[in-house]
Amino acid sequence: MSENENVNTLLTRLKIDMGIINDTTFDDRLTSLLQVAESEVSKFVGESVDTSDIRDAELVIDYARWQWLSRREPAAMPASLKYRLNCRTFERNIPDGSDES
């Protein structure tokens, strides 16, 4: 999947989650928001996220949705999103069982 196709897929999934159907009015803004969300999630977890991976994609989409919904009235990050960010952060520190010695 090309990067452009990946962005379009993320945008479509974000719009579906937000109930935006058959409307392209906010596409540019939401695309920018997804890019910011990917960058912020990467900073939070301490490594680049791979939005072609379903777990990382859903994390970025959920982060972008939270940013969009709290843009006018700031709201605390939902506990479920915090939990998933923390899990994603710590999973990179868990040994995969392979012995590299």
N, CA, C and O atoms as CSV, one atom per row, in Angstrom:
chain,resi,resn,atom,element,x,y,z
A,1,MET,N,N,0.846,-1.168,0.000
A,1,MET,CA,C,0.000,0.000,0.000
A,1,MET,C,C,0.894,1.236,0.000
A,1,MET,O,O,1.819,1.339,0.807
A,2,SER,N,N,0.619,2.166,-0.900
A,2,SER,CA,C,1.406,3.392,-0.948
A,2,SER,C,C,1.045,4.291,0.231
A,2,SER,O,O,0.020,4.102,0.887
A,3,GLU,N,N,1.909,5.272,0.484
A,3,GLU,CA,C,1.660,6.188,1.604
A,3,GLU,C,C,0.360,6.955,1.392
A,3,GLU,O,O,-0.392,7.179,2.340
A,4,ASN,N,N,0.094,7.357,0.158
A,4,ASN,CA,C,-1.138,8.091,-0.144
A,4,ASN,C,C,-2.372,7.223,0.100
A,4,ASN,O,O,-3.374,7.698,0.635
A,5,GLU,N,N,-2.296,5.955,-0.290
A,5,GLU,CA,C,-3.410,5.037,-0.033
A,5,GLU,C,C,-3.603,4.833,1.460
A,5,GLU,O,O,-4.735,4.753,1.936
A,6,ASN,N,N,-2.502,4.747,2.205
A,6,ASN,CA,C,-2.567,4.573,3.645
A,6,ASN,C,C,-3.243,5.780,4.301
A,6,ASN,O,O,-4.096,5.618,5.174
A,7,VAL,N,N,-2.860,6.993,3.876
A,7,VAL,CA,C,-3.469,8.211,4.415
A,7,VAL,C,C,-4.962,8.230,4.101
A,7,VAL,O,O,-5.772,8.578,4.961
A,8,ASN,N,N,-5.328,7.862,2.890
A,8,ASN,CA,C,-6.748,7.834,2.512
A,8,ASN,C,C,-7.519,6.812,3.336
A,8,ASN,O,O,-8.665,7.055,3.714
A,9,THR,N,N,-6.903,5.678,3.614
A,9,THR,CA,C,-7.540,4.652,4.431
A,9,THR,C,C,-7.751,5.160,5.848
A,9,THR,O,O,-8.828,4.994,6.419
A,10,LEU,N,N,-6.715,5.784,6.420
A,10,LEU,CA,C,-6.844,6.346,7.764
A,10,LEU,C,C,-7.925,7.419,7.801
A,10,LEU,O,O,-8.736,7.454,8.727
A,11,LEU,N,N,-7.939,8.288,6.804
A,11,LEU,CA,C,-8.943,9.351,6.738
A,11,LEU,C,C,-10.346,8.767,6.656
A,11,LEU,O,O,-11.247,9.214,7.364
A,12,THR,N,N,-10.531,7.791,5.815
A,12,THR,CA,C,-11.848,7.158,5.676
A,12,THR,C,C,-12.285,6.534,6.991
A,12,THR,O,O,-13.436,6.691,7.399
A,13,ARG,N,N,-11.384,5.829,7.655
A,13,ARG,CA,C,-11.734,5.177,8.928
A,13,ARG,C,C,-12.025,6.203,10.013
A,13,ARG,O,O,-12.935,6.008,10.820
A,14,LEU,N,N,-11.258,7.301,10.043
A,14,LEU,CA,C,-11.521,8.358,11.017
A,14,LEU,C,C,-12.897,8.975,10.775
A,14,LEU,O,O,-13.659,9.191,11.717
A,15,LYS,N,N,-13.210,9.254,9.521
A,15,LYS,CA,C,-14.509,9.864,9.197
A,15,LYS,C,C,-15.662,8.925,9.550
A,15,LYS,O,O,-16.699,9.378,10.035
A,16,ILE,N,N,-15.495,7.640,9.315
A,16,ILE,CA,C,-16.535,6.674,9.674
A,16,ILE,C,C,-16.730,6.666,11.190
A,16,ILE,O,O,-17.861,6.692,11.677
A,17,ASP,N,N,-15.619,6.630,11.934
A,17,ASP,CA,C,-15.701,6.647,13.400
A,17,ASP,C,C,-16.412,7.899,13.914
A,17,ASP,O,O,-17.085,7.860,14.944
A,18,MET,N,N,-16.258,9.008,13.189
A,18,MET,CA,C,-16.849,10.271,13.621
A,18,MET,C,C,-18.231,10.515,13.013
A,18,MET,O,O,-18.860,11.537,13.287
A,19,GLY,N,N,-18.698,9.581,12.192
A,19,GLY,CA,C,-20.021,9.710,11.603
A,19,GLY,C,C,-20.087,10.696,10.448
A,19,GLY,O,O,-21.160,11.204,10.125
A,20,ILE,N,N,-18.954,10.969,9.826
A,20,ILE,CA,C,-18.910,11.869,8.670
A,20,ILE,C,C,-18.993,11.015,7.417
A,20,ILE,O,O,-18.055,10.294,7.077
A,21,ILE,N,N,-20.122,11.106,6.738
A,21,ILE,CA,C,-20.356,10.266,5.568
A,21,ILE,C,C,-20.683,11.154,4.372
A,21,ILE,O,O,-21.476,12.090,4.477
A,22,ASN,N,N,-20.063,10.851,3.238
A,22,ASN,CA,C,-20.323,11.577,1.991
A,22,ASN,C,C,-20.105,13.080,2.132
A,22,ASN,O,O,-20.862,13.871,1.570
A,23,ASP,N,N,-19.088,13.473,2.867
A,23,ASP,CA,C,-18.771,14.883,3.039
A,23,ASP,C,C,-17.256,15.022,3.041
A,23,ASP,O,O,-16.568,14.396,3.848
A,24,THR,N,N,-16.741,15.844,2.136
A,24,THR,CA,C,-15.298,16.041,2.045
A,24,THR,C,C,-14.872,17.404,2.589
A,24,THR,O,O,-13.716,17.801,2.439
A,25,THR,N,N,-15.791,18.111,3.212
A,25,THR,CA,C,-15.529,19.462,3.701
A,25,THR,C,C,-14.301,19.533,4.594
A,25,THR,O,O,-13.509,20.469,4.485
A,26,PHE,N,N,-14.134,18.561,5.470
A,26,PHE,CA,C,-13.067,18.609,6.461
A,26,PHE,C,C,-11.870,17.726,6.111
A,26,PHE,O,O,-10.990,17.534,6.950
A,27,ASP,N,N,-11.817,17.192,4.909
A,27,ASP,CA,C,-10.767,16.231,4.558
A,27,ASP,C,C,-9.350,16.778,4.756
A,27,ASP,O,O,-8.502,16.090,5.325
A,28,ASP,N,N,-9.087,17.985,4.304
A,28,ASP,CA,C,-7.743,18.549,4.460
A,28,ASP,C,C,-7.391,18.713,5.931
A,28,ASP,O,O,-6.285,18.372,6.352
A,29,ARG,N,N,-8.317,19.226,6.698
A,29,ARG,CA,C,-8.081,19.444,8.132
A,29,ARG,C,C,-7.876,18.115,8.860
A,29,ARG,O,O,-6.976,17.989,9.691
A,30,LEU,N,N,-8.711,17.132,8.546
A,30,LEU,CA,C,-8.592,15.824,9.202
A,30,LEU,C,C,-7.313,15.098,8.795
A,30,LEU,O,O,-6.713,14.397,9.609
A,31,THR,N,N,-6.894,15.261,7.546
A,31,THR,CA,C,-5.645,14.658,7.087
A,31,THR,C,C,-4.469,15.254,7.855
A,31,THR,O,O,-3.572,14.530,8.287
A,32,SER,N,N,-4.479,16.569,8.021
A,32,SER,CA,C,-3.430,17.227,8.813
A,32,SER,C,C,-3.460,16.738,10.249
A,32,SER,O,O,-2.415,16.498,10.854
A,33,LEU,N,N,-4.643,16.595,10.784
A,33,LEU,CA,C,-4.794,16.127,12.160
A,33,LEU,C,C,-4.247,14.711,12.322
A,33,LEU,O,O,-3.632,14.397,13.341
A,34,LEU,N,N,-4.465,13.866,11.337
A,34,LEU,CA,C,-3.915,12.506,11.374
A,34,LEU,C,C,-2.388,12.535,11.358
A,34,LEU,O,O,-1.744,11.753,12.056
A,35,GLN,N,N,-1.816,13.427,10.571
A,35,GLN,CA,C,-0.357,13.531,10.512
A,35,GLN,C,C,0.200,14.001,11.856
A,35,GLN,O,O,1.209,13.478,12.329
A,36,VAL,N,N,-0.449,14.975,12.464
A,36,VAL,CA,C,-0.026,15.455,13.778
A,36,VAL,C,C,-0.183,14.340,14.812
A,36,VAL,O,O,0.694,14.130,15.650
A,37,ALA,N,N,-1.298,13.635,14.743
A,37,ALA,CA,C,-1.546,12.543,15.687
A,37,ALA,C,C,-0.475,11.468,15.560
A,37,ALA,O,O,0.009,10.956,16.569
A,38,GLU,N,N,-0.103,11.124,14.340
A,38,GLU,CA,C,0.948,10.114,14.140
A,38,GLU,C,C,2.262,10.583,14.747
A,38,GLU,O,O,2.966,9.807,15.394
A,39,SER,N,N,2.588,11.839,14.540
A,39,SER,CA,C,3.822,12.390,15.097
A,39,SER,C,C,3.791,12.391,16.627
A,39,SER,O,O,4.774,12.015,17.266
A,40,GLU,N,N,2.681,12.806,17.208
A,40,GLU,CA,C,2.573,12.873,18.659
A,40,GLU,C,C,2.561,11.480,19.295
A,40,GLU,O,O,3.158,11.277,20.352
A,41,VAL,N,N,1.898,10.539,18.666
A,41,VAL,CA,C,1.904,9.165,19.183
A,41,VAL,C,C,3.322,8.603,19.108
A,41,VAL,O,O,3.772,7.934,20.039
A,42,SER,N,N,4.025,8.867,18.016
A,42,SER,CA,C,5.410,8.401,17.885
A,42,SER,C,C,6.286,8.975,18.983
A,42,SER,O,O,7.101,8.260,19.567
A,43,LYS,N,N,6.125,10.256,19.269
A,43,LYS,CA,C,6.896,10.876,20.352
A,43,LYS,C,C,6.543,10.244,21.688
A,43,LYS,O,O,7.425,9.975,22.504
A,44,PHE,N,N,5.263,10.008,21.913
A,44,PHE,CA,C,4.815,9.438,23.179
A,44,PHE,C,C,5.402,8.050,23.405
A,44,PHE,O,O,5.881,7.741,24.496
A,45,VAL,N,N,5.363,7.212,22.364
A,45,VAL,CA,C,5.822,5.827,22.535
A,45,VAL,C,C,7.329,5.676,22.367
A,45,VAL,O,O,7.882,4.623,22.681
A,46,GLY,N,N,7.997,6.714,21.875
A,46,GLY,CA,C,9.443,6.686,21.775
A,46,GLY,C,C,9.993,6.007,20.543
A,46,GLY,O,O,11.181,5.689,20.489
A,47,GLU,N,N,9.162,5.782,19.566
A,47,GLU,CA,C,9.609,5.205,18.298
A,47,GLU,C,C,8.546,5.478,17.242
A,47,GLU,O,O,7.401,5.793,17.568
A,48,SER,N,N,8.929,5.356,15.985
A,48,SER,CA,C,7.970,5.580,14.909
A,48,SER,C,C,6.869,4.534,14.962
A,48,SER,O,O,7.117,3.360,15.234
A,49,VAL,N,N,5.657,4.979,14.698
A,49,VAL,CA,C,4.562,4.025,14.601
A,49,VAL,C,C,4.367,3.668,13.137
A,49,VAL,O,O,4.710,4.444,12.246
A,50,ASP,N,N,3.824,2.507,12.903
A,50,ASP,CA,C,3.614,1.994,11.550
A,50,ASP,C,C,2.115,1.929,11.304
A,50,ASP,O,O,1.453,0.991,11.749
A,51,THR,N,N,1.577,2.915,10.600
A,51,THR,CA,C,0.129,2.963,10.398
A,51,THR,C,C,-0.379,1.913,9.414
A,51,THR,O,O,-1.584,1.812,9.185
A,52,SER,N,N,0.535,1.128,8.828
A,52,SER,CA,C,0.061,-0.009,8.038
A,52,SER,C,C,-0.246,-1.197,8.956
A,52,SER,O,O,-0.869,-2.171,8.533
A,53,ASP,N,N,0.200,-1.106,10.224
A,53,ASP,CA,C,-0.144,-2.091,11.250
A,53,ASP,C,C,-1.469,-1.656,11.882
A,53,ASP,O,O,-1.606,-0.501,12.287
A,54,ILE,N,N,-2.424,-2.546,11.970
A,54,ILE,CA,C,-3.775,-2.199,12.410
A,54,ILE,C,C,-3.788,-1.600,13.812
A,54,ILE,O,O,-4.557,-0.675,14.076
A,55,ARG,N,N,-2.959,-2.104,14.708
A,55,ARG,CA,C,-2.953,-1.578,16.087
A,55,ARG,C,C,-2.446,-0.141,16.125
A,55,ARG,O,O,-3.028,0.706,16.802
A,56,ASP,N,N,-1.364,0.137,15.401
A,56,ASP,CA,C,-0.853,1.496,15.356
A,56,ASP,C,C,-1.827,2.425,14.631
A,56,ASP,O,O,-2.024,3.568,15.043
A,57,ALA,N,N,-2.429,1.934,13.560
A,57,ALA,CA,C,-3.394,2.754,12.820
A,57,ALA,C,C,-4.571,3.148,13.708
A,57,ALA,O,O,-4.982,4.309,13.718
A,58,GLU,N,N,-5.108,2.194,14.448
A,58,GLU,CA,C,-6.236,2.486,15.332
A,58,GLU,C,C,-5.841,3.460,16.436
A,58,GLU,O,O,-6.645,4.302,16.837
A,59,LEU,N,N,-4.628,3.353,16.922
A,59,LEU,CA,C,-4.136,4.263,17.952
A,59,LEU,C,C,-4.058,5.695,17.406
A,59,LEU,O,O,-4.475,6.642,18.073
A,60,VAL,N,N,-3.529,5.843,16.209
A,60,VAL,CA,C,-3.429,7.162,15.581
A,60,VAL,C,C,-4.824,7.722,15.295
A,60,VAL,O,O,-5.072,8.904,15.534
A,61,ILE,N,N,-5.724,6.900,14.795
A,61,ILE,CA,C,-7.092,7.346,14.513
A,61,ILE,C,C,-7.783,7.793,15.793
A,61,ILE,O,O,-8.429,8.840,15.818
A,62,ASP,N,N,-7.651,7.009,16.849
A,62,ASP,CA,C,-8.294,7.372,18.122
A,62,ASP,C,C,-7.698,8.649,18.707
A,62,ASP,O,O,-8.422,9.468,19.272
A,63,TYR,N,N,-6.402,8.819,18.575
A,63,TYR,CA,C,-5.745,10.034,19.066
A,63,TYR,C,C,-6.246,11.243,18.273
A,63,TYR,O,O,-6.558,12.282,18.855
A,64,ALA,N,N,-6.323,11.110,16.953
A,64,ALA,CA,C,-6.814,12.202,16.101
A,64,ALA,C,C,-8.275,12.528,16.423
A,64,ALA,O,O,-8.653,13.698,16.466
A,65,ARG,N,N,-9.090,11.503,16.648
A,65,ARG,CA,C,-10.499,11.736,16.989
A,65,ARG,C,C,-10.609,12.506,18.299
A,65,ARG,O,O,-11.413,13.433,18.406
A,66,TRP,N,N,-9.807,12.131,19.300
A,66,TRP,CA,C,-9.816,12.842,20.579
A,66,TRP,C,C,-9.402,14.302,20.380
A,66,TRP,O,O,-10.012,15.200,20.959
A,67,GLN,N,N,-8.371,14.545,19.565
A,67,GLN,CA,C,-7.940,15.914,19.299
A,67,GLN,C,C,-9.053,16.721,18.630
A,67,GLN,O,O,-9.294,17.876,18.982
A,68,TRP,N,N,-9.721,16.106,17.670
A,68,TRP,CA,C,-10.800,16.789,16.952
A,68,TRP,C,C,-11.955,17.120,17.900
A,68,TRP,O,O,-12.467,18.239,17.889
A,69,LEU,N,N,-12.352,16.173,18.697
A,69,LEU,CA,C,-13.495,16.374,19.589
A,69,LEU,C,C,-13.197,17.351,20.712
A,69,LEU,O,O,-14.115,17.969,21.253
A,70,SER,N,N,-11.924,17.502,21.074
A,70,SER,CA,C,-11.595,18.407,22.174
A,70,SER,C,C,-11.000,19.727,21.679
A,70,SER,O,O,-10.406,20.469,22.461
A,71,ARG,N,N,-11.155,20.023,20.389
A,71,ARG,CA,C,-10.532,21.225,19.834
A,71,ARG,C,C,-11.193,22.509,20.325
A,71,ARG,O,O,-10.515,23.526,20.467
A,72,ARG,N,N,-12.475,22.489,20.581
A,72,ARG,CA,C,-13.176,23.697,21.037
A,72,ARG,C,C,-13.241,23.776,22.549
A,72,ARG,O,O,-13.098,24.850,23.134
A,73,GLU,N,N,-13.454,22.651,23.165
A,73,GLU,CA,C,-13.489,22.572,24.621
A,73,GLU,C,C,-12.516,21.477,25.041
A,73,GLU,O,O,-12.822,20.288,24.948
A,74,PRO,N,N,-11.353,21.890,25.501
A,74,PRO,CA,C,-10.353,20.889,25.879
A,74,PRO,C,C,-10.916,19.854,26.849
A,74,PRO,O,O,-11.591,20.181,27.826
A,75,ALA,N,N,-10.617,18.616,26.548
A,75,ALA,CA,C,-11.080,17.503,27.381
A,75,ALA,C,C,-9.893,16.613,27.698
A,75,ALA,O,O,-8.968,16.467,26.899
A,76,ALA,N,N,-9.942,16.028,28.872
A,76,ALA,CA,C,-8.885,15.098,29.266
A,76,ALA,C,C,-8.866,13.914,28.303
A,76,ALA,O,O,-9.896,13.510,27.764
A,77,MET,N,N,-7.677,13.377,28.105
A,77,MET,CA,C,-7.541,12.203,27.255
A,77,MET,C,C,-8.311,11.050,27.891
A,77,MET,O,O,-8.166,10.801,29.088
A,78,PRO,N,N,-9.118,10.352,27.120
A,78,PRO,CA,C,-9.855,9.208,27.664
A,78,PRO,C,C,-8.908,8.160,28.248
A,78,PRO,O,O,-7.826,7.915,27.715
A,79,ALA,N,N,-9.329,7.560,29.332
A,79,ALA,CA,C,-8.504,6.553,30.014
A,79,ALA,C,C,-8.142,5.409,29.076
A,79,ALA,O,O,-7.027,4.890,29.139
A,80,SER,N,N,-9.058,5.016,28.219
A,80,SER,CA,C,-8.775,3.903,27.304
A,80,SER,C,C,-7.656,4.255,26.326
A,80,SER,O,O,-6.843,3.399,25.978
A,81,LEU,N,N,-7.615,5.505,25.885
A,81,LEU,CA,C,-6.549,5.940,24.982
A,81,LEU,C,C,-5.223,6.013,25.724
A,81,LEU,O,O,-4.197,5.593,25.189
A,82,LYS,N,N,-5.222,6.537,26.941
A,82,LYS,CA,C,-4.004,6.565,27.756
A,82,LYS,C,C,-3.468,5.153,27.965
A,82,LYS,O,O,-2.268,4.909,27.836
A,83,TYR,N,N,-4.361,4.235,28.287
A,83,TYR,CA,C,-3.972,2.844,28.528
A,83,TYR,C,C,-3.306,2.247,27.289
A,83,TYR,O,O,-2.255,1.613,27.385
A,84,ARG,N,N,-3.921,2.453,26.131
A,84,ARG,CA,C,-3.372,1.888,24.903
A,84,ARG,C,C,-2.034,2.517,24.533
A,84,ARG,O,O,-1.140,1.828,24.042
A,85,LEU,N,N,-1.891,3.831,24.767
A,85,LEU,CA,C,-0.607,4.486,24.529
A,85,LEU,C,C,0.466,3.911,25.443
A,85,LEU,O,O,1.586,3.643,25.009
A,86,ASN,N,N,0.117,3.724,26.702
A,86,ASN,CA,C,1.074,3.148,27.653
A,86,ASN,C,C,1.450,1.720,27.269
A,86,ASN,O,O,2.623,1.351,27.327
A,87,CYS,N,N,0.484,0.929,26.885
A,87,CYS,CA,C,0.772,-0.448,26.456
A,87,CYS,C,C,1.699,-0.446,25.245
A,87,CYS,O,O,2.643,-1.233,25.179
A,88,ARG,N,N,1.428,0.438,24.290
A,88,ARG,CA,C,2.260,0.523,23.083
A,88,ARG,C,C,3.682,0.967,23.452
A,88,ARG,O,O,4.653,0.503,22.854
A,89,THR,N,N,3.800,1.859,24.431
A,89,THR,CA,C,5.102,2.334,24.879
A,89,THR,C,C,5.906,1.207,25.504
A,89,THR,O,O,7.086,1.031,25.200
A,90,PHE,N,N,5.263,0.447,26.374
A,90,PHE,CA,C,5.983,-0.585,27.116
A,90,PHE,C,C,6.234,-1.844,26.311
A,90,PHE,O,O,7.149,-2.600,26.639
A,91,GLU,N,N,5.466,-2.093,25.283
A,91,GLU,CA,C,5.660,-3.340,24.528
A,91,GLU,C,C,7.006,-3.364,23.820
A,91,GLU,O,O,7.534,-4.444,23.554
A,92,ARG,N,N,7.572,-2.217,23.510
A,92,ARG,CA,C,8.884,-2.204,22.852
A,92,ARG,C,C,10.001,-2.587,23.822
A,92,ARG,O,O,11.101,-2.943,23.400
A,93,ASN,N,N,9.714,-2.514,25.120
A,93,ASN,CA,C,10.717,-2.850,26.132
A,93,ASN,C,C,10.612,-4.295,26.619
A,93,ASN,O,O,11.412,-4.734,27.445
A,94,ILE,N,N,9.643,-5.021,26.116
A,94,ILE,CA,C,9.448,-6.408,26.516
A,94,ILE,C,C,10.256,-7.305,25.578
A,94,ILE,O,O,10.093,-7.233,24.360
A,95,PRO,N,N,11.116,-8.139,26.132
A,95,PRO,CA,C,11.907,-9.039,25.278
A,95,PRO,C,C,10.990,-9.950,24.471
A,95,PRO,O,O,9.961,-10.413,24.962
A,96,ASP,N,N,11.382,-10.199,23.224
A,96,ASP,CA,C,10.543,-11.045,22.364
A,96,ASP,C,C,10.852,-12.527,22.503
A,96,ASP,O,O,10.276,-13.354,21.796
A,97,GLY,N,N,11.740,-12.858,23.395
A,97,GLY,CA,C,12.040,-14.263,23.617
A,97,GLY,C,C,13.230,-14.773,22.808
A,97,GLY,O,O,13.732,-15.867,23.066
A,98,SER,N,N,13.679,-13.997,21.844
A,98,SER,CA,C,14.830,-14.437,21.055
A,98,SER,C,C,16.100,-14.116,21.835
A,98,SER,O,O,16.181,-13.111,22.541
A,99,ASP,N,N,17.058,-14.969,21.695
A,99,ASP,CA,C,18.342,-14.793,22.380
A,99,ASP,C,C,19.339,-14.259,21.380
A,99,ASP,O,O,19.760,-14.968,20.466
A,100,GLU,N,N,19.723,-12.983,21.558
A,100,GLU,CA,C,20.639,-12.367,20.612
A,100,GLU,C,C,22.090,-12.512,21.028
A,100,GLU,O,O,22.967,-11.941,20.380
A,101,SER,N,N,22.369,-13.249,22.078
A,101,SER,CA,C,23.766,-13.379,22.536
A,101,SER,C,C,24.498,-14.473,21.808
A,101,SER,O,O,25.677,-14.710,22.073
